Amino acid sequence: MTDLFSKFDPLIQQRETLLETGLTDPFNLVMERVESPTVAICNGKRTILLGTYNYMGMTFDPDVVAAGKKALDEFGSGTTGSRVLNGTYQGHRECEAALRDFYAMDHAMVFSTGYQANLGVISTIAGKEDYIVLDIDSHASIYDGCALGNAQIVPFRHNDIEALEKRLKRIPEGAGKLVVLEGVYSMLGDIAPLREMVAVSKANGAMVLVDEAHSMGFIGENGRGVAEAQGVIDDVDFIIGTFSKSVGTVGGFCVSNHPKFEILRLVCRPYVFTASLPPSVVATAATSIRKLMDSADKRAHLWENSKRLHAGLRQLGFTLGTDEPQSAIIAVIMPDLEKGAAMWEALLNEGLYVNLARPPATPAGMTLLRCSLCALHTEEQVGEILGMFAAAGRATGCIS
Ligand SMILES: Cc1ncc(COP(=O)(O)O)c(C=O)c1O
């Protein structure tokens, strides 16, 4: 018998070597208690959270929590069914209405996760004969959506407008074309030049899907994302998003003005062949989305936090993923995995949680400490965070 697990041996070896040094496992941390969107207890210690994508801090919002409790009491713990059978409750409809209002679009479809939203929409609209042109740094759920639909995949260099245009021009005349982009790329926290890319895509007869997972709620005048901020939201055919970041719960969605959009509810397998979100989840999501419509002050404070952290880390001597802060993600580039893991642990010991990211999830084989800010981080907390980076950076030799 061939052990089907033998393909994982190099990864098992790498992990064991790292843990033999006595390092805390960076991918196995337990949040023992969560006190607020910005503070948890980890290893018995008060820890500032700087790696949760809880951008708008909605997880403990009293209205959001109350809506979830009410739905749990009134509708029970789960739907036990697909959206096309017994799994569409009033709450799912209300959640989709909140999304339509939030984006000012005609259609909204809620999935059980953002991963499934990409998987479902991409695989259903782009099939075997079609072409998907996508940024090479696209999220795993985008690649998996392409694979599930069996379309021809044409990747182009990250954020390279000319490369996108060249790829589009090489596709046979008359073929179905879908360009897939992200508003914010979550590894380095950089944004896409959507204005140019959407124009190039349209000029070459392609439909455009933009994943705004890391920009919804924060970027753009109404928090609709990078497409809104760059003035091209009306030219985007499909926006994908998640409830697991700014919305503060779990779930995914697609919004669109396409006149035939609703047919997806019958043909999209990751929508049809899975149970729908629990009533408490859609109730929290709907409440949160409606509150995000009216959150300009929080958006402004989050920008302040992002700028303050970016400038402070730079001043300490860290190498960052972007020259200027472009989103609520600030990526600190580490020289290698060993140093990155040591720095991650030193920060945790200081009382700070960030994400350690490493290849293959990262571009160009980088090891990153990814920081995601929250609108509820106070100015004092950002100061504390910078103090912890200074101490941990010096202790590990990452800065002098
Ligand atoms: C760009 C992007 N798209 C989609 C997803 C999937 O979202 P979810 O957590 O809702 O499955 C993520 C999550 O990390 C993401 O970063």
The ligand as a Gaussian input file, in Angstrom:
#p B3LYP/6-31G(d) Opt

LIG

0 1
 C       -9.622000      37.423000      -0.620000
 C      -10.430000      36.421000       0.135000
 N      -11.512000      35.879000      -0.441000
 C      -12.271000      34.985000       0.197000
 C      -11.966000      34.562000       1.478000
 C      -12.814000      33.523000       2.144000
 O      -13.615000      34.049000       3.144000
 P      -14.311000      33.160000       4.241000
 O      -13.497000      33.245000       5.481000
 O      -15.656000      33.773000       4.421000
 O      -14.411000      31.760000       3.723000
 C      -10.871000      35.111000       2.125000
 C      -10.562000      34.694000       3.501000
 O       -9.495000      34.730000       4.002000
 C      -10.065000      36.060000       1.440000
 O       -8.979000      36.583000       2.005000

